[in-house]
Amino acid sequence: MGNSNKEKMVTYFMKTIIDFQNLKNKEILSWITAYTFDIALAAENAGIEQILVGDSGYMCIKGYLNTNFATMSGMIDLCQSVRRGAKNTFIWGDMPSQSYEESNQTAIYNALRFIKEGECNGIKLEGTSDLICERIKSISDCNIICCA
Protein backbone atom coordinates (compact mmCIF):
# COMPACT_ATOMS: atom_id res chain seq x y z
CA MET A 1 0.00 0.00 0.00
CA GLY A 2 1.27 3.44 -0.92
CA ASN A 3 1.25 6.41 1.36
CA SER A 4 -1.96 8.30 0.59
CA ASN A 5 -0.49 11.50 2.06
CA LYS A 6 2.26 11.74 -0.56
CA GLU A 7 2.06 14.81 -2.72
CA LYS A 8 1.75 14.24 -6.43
CA MET A 9 4.93 15.42 -8.15
CA VAL A 10 4.32 17.47 -11.26
CA THR A 11 7.08 17.95 -13.79
CA TYR A 12 7.05 21.13 -15.84
CA PHE A 13 8.92 21.52 -19.07
CA MET A 14 10.28 24.95 -19.77
CA LYS A 15 8.67 26.64 -22.73
CA THR A 16 11.02 28.20 -25.23
CA ILE A 17 10.81 31.48 -27.09
CA ILE A 18 9.56 29.47 -30.11
CA ASP A 19 6.74 28.06 -27.96
CA PHE A 20 5.79 31.60 -26.92
CA GLN A 21 5.79 32.77 -30.54
CA ASN A 22 3.63 29.82 -31.60
CA LEU A 23 1.15 30.51 -28.79
CA LYS A 24 0.81 34.20 -29.64
CA ASN A 25 -2.87 35.09 -30.09
CA LYS A 26 -3.83 31.48 -29.29
CA GLU A 27 -3.30 31.18 -25.57
CA ILE A 28 -2.92 33.59 -22.68
CA LEU A 29 0.59 33.41 -21.31
CA SER A 30 1.33 34.15 -17.69
CA TRP A 31 4.19 36.30 -16.38
CA ILE A 32 5.15 37.32 -12.91
CA THR A 33 7.92 39.44 -11.46
CA ALA A 34 9.91 37.66 -8.78
CA TYR A 35 13.09 38.38 -6.87
CA THR A 36 13.33 35.50 -4.39
CA PHE A 37 13.58 31.73 -4.28
CA ASP A 38 10.24 31.24 -2.52
CA ILE A 39 8.19 33.39 -4.90
CA ALA A 40 9.87 31.73 -7.91
CA LEU A 41 9.11 28.28 -6.50
CA ALA A 42 5.46 29.22 -5.94
CA ALA A 43 5.26 30.66 -9.45
CA GLU A 44 6.67 27.51 -11.02
CA ASN A 45 4.35 25.30 -8.98
CA ALA A 46 1.43 27.43 -10.17
CA GLY A 47 2.44 26.88 -13.81
CA ILE A 48 3.58 30.43 -14.56
CA GLU A 49 5.37 30.33 -17.92
CA GLN A 50 7.75 33.29 -17.53
CA ILE A 51 9.38 35.16 -14.68
CA LEU A 52 10.92 38.61 -14.93
CA VAL A 53 13.63 39.37 -12.42
CA GLY A 54 13.22 43.14 -12.50
CA ASP A 55 15.52 45.86 -11.28
CA SER A 56 12.52 46.92 -9.20
CA GLY A 57 13.78 44.26 -6.80
CA TYR A 58 16.13 46.92 -5.54
CA MET A 59 13.09 48.85 -4.34
CA CYS A 60 10.90 45.91 -3.24
CA ILE A 61 13.55 43.72 -1.61
CA LYS A 62 16.48 46.00 -0.85
CA GLY A 63 14.50 49.09 0.15
CA TYR A 64 15.94 51.65 -2.25
CA LEU A 65 13.78 54.58 -3.36
CA ASN A 66 14.40 53.89 -7.05
CA THR A 67 16.18 51.47 -9.37
CA ASN A 68 19.24 53.67 -9.93
CA PHE A 69 21.19 51.67 -7.36
CA ALA A 70 20.74 48.33 -9.15
CA THR A 71 24.06 46.75 -10.14
CA MET A 72 24.93 43.89 -12.43
CA SER A 73 26.24 41.79 -9.54
CA GLY A 74 23.14 42.45 -7.48
CA MET A 75 20.81 41.63 -10.36
CA ILE A 76 22.68 38.41 -11.10
CA ASP A 77 22.36 37.46 -7.44
CA LEU A 78 18.58 37.97 -7.62
CA CYS A 79 18.43 35.94 -10.86
CA GLN A 80 20.34 33.06 -9.28
CA SER A 81 17.89 32.98 -6.36
CA VAL A 82 14.94 32.92 -8.73
CA ARG A 83 16.52 30.19 -10.89
CA ARG A 84 17.02 27.98 -7.82
CA GLY A 85 13.30 28.26 -7.15
CA ALA A 86 12.15 27.93 -10.75
CA LYS A 87 14.38 25.41 -12.48
CA ASN A 88 11.93 24.82 -15.36
CA THR A 89 10.58 28.31 -16.00
CA PHE A 90 11.71 30.80 -18.64
CA ILE A 91 13.47 33.63 -16.80
CA TRP A 92 14.11 37.15 -18.06
CA GLY A 93 16.89 39.20 -16.43
CA ASP A 94 16.34 42.96 -16.36
CA MET A 95 19.57 44.73 -17.27
CA PRO A 96 20.05 47.65 -14.88
CA SER A 97 20.61 51.21 -16.01
CA GLN A 98 24.16 51.91 -17.20
CA SER A 99 24.84 48.22 -17.90
CA TYR A 100 24.29 48.49 -21.66
CA GLU A 101 24.33 52.16 -22.71
CA GLU A 102 28.12 52.63 -22.93
CA SER A 103 28.85 50.42 -25.96
CA ASN A 104 27.72 47.36 -27.88
CA GLN A 105 30.59 45.40 -26.34
CA THR A 106 29.52 46.35 -22.81
CA ALA A 107 25.92 45.45 -23.61
CA ILE A 108 26.92 42.04 -24.98
CA TYR A 109 29.28 41.34 -22.08
CA ASN A 110 26.63 42.13 -19.47
CA ALA A 111 23.90 40.27 -21.35
CA LEU A 112 26.14 37.20 -21.40
CA ARG A 113 26.65 37.55 -17.65
CA PHE A 114 22.87 37.31 -17.19
CA ILE A 115 22.79 34.16 -19.32
CA LYS A 116 25.87 32.44 -17.88
CA GLU A 117 26.02 33.62 -14.26
CA GLY A 118 22.37 34.51 -13.68
CA GLU A 119 21.08 31.42 -15.52
CA CYS A 120 18.52 33.53 -17.39
CA ASN A 121 16.98 32.54 -20.69
CA GLY A 122 16.67 36.08 -22.00
CA ILE A 123 17.31 39.68 -21.07
CA LYS A 124 15.19 42.80 -20.89
CA LEU A 125 16.33 46.33 -21.72
CA GLU A 126 14.53 49.63 -21.50
CA GLY A 127 14.48 52.49 -23.95
CA THR A 128 13.44 53.37 -27.46
CA SER A 129 16.27 55.53 -28.76
CA ASP A 130 18.30 54.58 -31.80
CA LEU A 131 21.19 53.87 -29.43
CA ILE A 132 19.16 51.33 -27.45
CA CYS A 133 17.91 49.74 -30.68
CA GLU A 134 21.56 49.34 -31.72
CA ARG A 135 22.34 47.66 -28.39
CA ILE A 136 19.40 45.28 -28.78
CA LYS A 137 20.53 44.35 -32.29
CA SER A 138 24.10 43.69 -31.13
CA ILE A 139 22.88 41.49 -28.27
CA SER A 140 20.43 39.65 -30.54
CA ASP A 141 23.19 39.10 -33.12
CA CYS A 142 24.96 37.07 -30.41
CA ASN A 143 21.89 34.78 -30.18
CA ILE A 144 20.77 36.20 -26.86
CA ILE A 145 17.01 36.58 -26.56
CA CYS A 146 15.99 40.19 -25.87
CA CYS A 147 12.81 41.99 -25.04
CA ALA A 148 12.47 45.71 -24.70
C-alpha positions, 0 to 999 in steps of 0.5 A: 500500500502506498502512502496516501499522504504523498504529494503528487509530483508534477514535472514542468517543461520549460517553454522556449521562445519558439513556444511563446511565438507559436502561442501568440494570439492562441493562448494567454501566457502568464508572467510574474515578477519575482526576486526571491527563491520562494516566490519563484518556487510558488510561481513555477508550482502554479504553472507560470510560464515566464518570470521577470527578475526586475531591477525593481527588486532593488526597491521591493527587496532591498529598500531603495527609493528607485532602481538607480542603485541596481548593479549587475552583480546584485541583479545576477544574485537575484536571478540566481535565487529565482533560478534555484526556485524555478528550475523549469521556468523561462526567466528574463533578467532585467539589465540595470541602467548603465549596464548596456548604454556605454557600448555594444561590447559592454551590452553584450558582455553584461547580457552574457553575464545574465545568461551564464552567471544569472542562468537567465533565458533572456534579457530585458532592456529599457528604452526606445532611442536609436542607441538602445535599438543598436544595443538590442541588435548587437545582443540579438546578433549574439543569439541572446534573446531580448525583449524591450 
